[in-house]
Each structure stands twice: as structure tokens, then as C-alpha cells.
Amino acid sequence: KEFDILISTTIVESGIDIPTANTMIINNAQNFGLAQLHQLRGRIGRSQKKAYSYFVIPKYRKLSDTATKRLEALQKYAELGSGFAIANSDLDIRGAGNLLGAEQSGHINSIGLELYLEMLNEAVSDLKGEVRDSKVDNVDVQAFFSSYIPESYISDQQTRLKYYKKISNSKDVEQLEDIQEEMSDIFGQIPEATNSLIDLIAITNEVKKIGVRSLKLKNKQTIVGFDQVYLEGHPDFQKHIVSFFLKSPNRYKVQPNLSVIIHKTNNSSQECREQIFKLVSDLLV
């Protein structure tokens, strides 16, 4: 503690840790990025003593809209653990890149980060010459059973959203089983509604294999709607499924638009899951 003041460049954001430092003055704060300012601010207050961070801006110069938004975001999100909110604000201010170009423009809330990343991955796959999966991407699913994560099971909203995302992004049964095991270990016995949510995602992933576009799970029947474009691209499979369903007219009713009504009583998400998995298995033989 020979020196009371440290004058430095932004190198300190890389991780310097001085627990006794309780005040930071950042000169010309309007010239820094939002994430950079957040990292700099995090270099103080690293002990139990309350810390203060001052962002100094020119008195007679008008700030740009972007600089103003950055500083407002830092004022708004000053609590411990606000890094995620800061990152979202940074994406919203800078944009995550336009849809078909390299420049950073637009608002992340307008296009959604997932859509952007999905299109980016497709473009990279095309450049690499990789063959894309021919499965239907999105399935419209309606179910008679409740499927959600109760607040009483996971009280923290951010944690709940995290598991919603992990479940919805799962690609196969193994990933879903790993999530179930993880949730059970951390939060205890999984509620019925959450198991139903996992069953629903498993069902959705499974029907993508046979080109299903819509799925209505009801108590007395299940209605499966096939994607016309997918079937046109797989004419042999189209003939196969029509032949398969026509063999059992008492159980399956084929509609003119090639949607199929399956007559079967469903009492739970688990029964729906078993029915759909068997159907997909039979059709893929």
C-alpha cells in the first residue's frame, strides 16, 4: 500500500485484482464499449467495502445516441450478477449483424439472436459443402396436457429460463435424459408438468424424422400433419406412408391433404410419447 492512486490504461480490465481499491474514475467514458466499461467497473468493490465508479464525460460536448445508451445501461444494471442484462443491452445497441451481410446493424429484438445464428450456421454449412439435414425444422404441436416448469419447482426466473432453453434445444432422447437427471439431482423430484414438457420435446424431435409439420395430441385421437414440400422431395417415402396407413383403416384415417387421424385414447404425455415413437419406428422400417 505504498501508493494510494493507480493511473492506468484499460489494461486493468484484463483481470487485475486489488481488494482495497474502492474508487474508480474512468475518463472520457463515452469512448468505451459497454462490455469494456462493465469489465472496468468490475475491478473495484472486490472486498466487503462499498465501492464507487465514476464515468467522466466532456462537459460541453454532445454525446452520440449510442454512447448515451451505453451509459444509461450501466446506470440501470449496476447490481451484482447483471452481466447477462449488460450483454443483452450491448447486442441491442450494436446489433448482432444484419441478416444477409457482414455489417452490424439492426436491433437484436427485431430478428432474434437464435434466428441469426441458425442462418449463419446454414451459410457456413453451405460454404463447407456439407449436406443439410432434410428433416422439417419447426413442428406446430398442440397437446391436451400441461407442460411447463412450475415456479414452485425452480423459483429463480433466470434459472427456469435456462432449463426451458436447454430442454427446447435438445436434439435427442439422450440429451433430454441427461437434463432430467441434472434437474432431479439439483431440485429434487421432477413435477408431472415438467416431465410432460420433456415428453413433448422428445415427441417433437421424433416426428421431425418423418417430415411432420403439425401434431395435435388429443385425449381420443392424434392428428398428424405431414409437410407437403418434404413429401414432394421424398416421393418413395410418401408412397410408403400412404400404403402403411391404408393397411389399417380402422385405426388410421387418411385425409385428402395427407394428414392422418390416429384413433387411440391418450391419458398422459408418456402414452402419447410411446405411441409416436412406435409410429415413427414403424414408418422408418
Phi, psi and omega in degrees: 000042179284336181241140179266340184232133174246119176258123189214164169276188181286004179302334183294340180292345183289347175138017177297139184233105177237094185304331183280348180287122183237004179217135176229134176243118181254113183278144181051054184298338182292345182269356183262157174283161182296312180297324180295316178296321179296319178294318179298315180299330182285355180281349179243170181071032185264015173227195182280352181279135180296140184240160182227137178236127182247126177258110185267129179233158181299141185286322188249013179249135179282130180280151175289162179300320181296315180297320179298317180296322179299311183293324177295321179296321179293324176292321184288318184252082183246358183280164176296134179083020183267013183300321181295318179294322177297317180297319178296319179297320180297318177296320181294322182286312184275332187085156181260019182098143179286168189293322187238017181218183185262342185287155177267112181205167179083175182250136181299328180291340183279321184252335181084132183295322183296318178297316180299312181294324178297315179293324178296316179297322179295319180295319179296320179297320178297317180295327179280351182077019180283146178277124181285151176295132184273003180292155175292135185284311186242134179239129177274110185245131173239133184228152181275346183259154178284138181218103181195172176257111183296147177295331179291340180271312175234103188286326183286125185297315181298320179293320178299315179298323179301316182284329173302316182292318180297319181292312183293333180272357180293138184258340183211175183296323182299316179297319179294321178294323177297320179293318178301315180295320180295314180295320179296319180294322186274316190249355180097196184302132184282130179295159181301319182297325180286321174297324178294323177298317179295320176299319182296318178293321178298318179296315181300314179297324184289316184288343176298332182294336183245019173074033179278133179259326181219149182215123178245113180262111180243172181296317187261346183200164175234133180247119182251122179250120182272148178282122185297318181297319179297315181293323178296329178279349179228069185300324179294320179293324178300314178297322181296313183290324177297315178298320181298312184288327181289341178290337182233071184295337180286334182259323183245138175237113183271125179272162179303329180273013180068019167276152186235132176261123180254120181272108178196136179283128179244125180254346183204168177294327180295319178294321177298319181297314180297320180296314182291319180297321178292320180298313180297318180299317180295320183286334182270358178293000000 
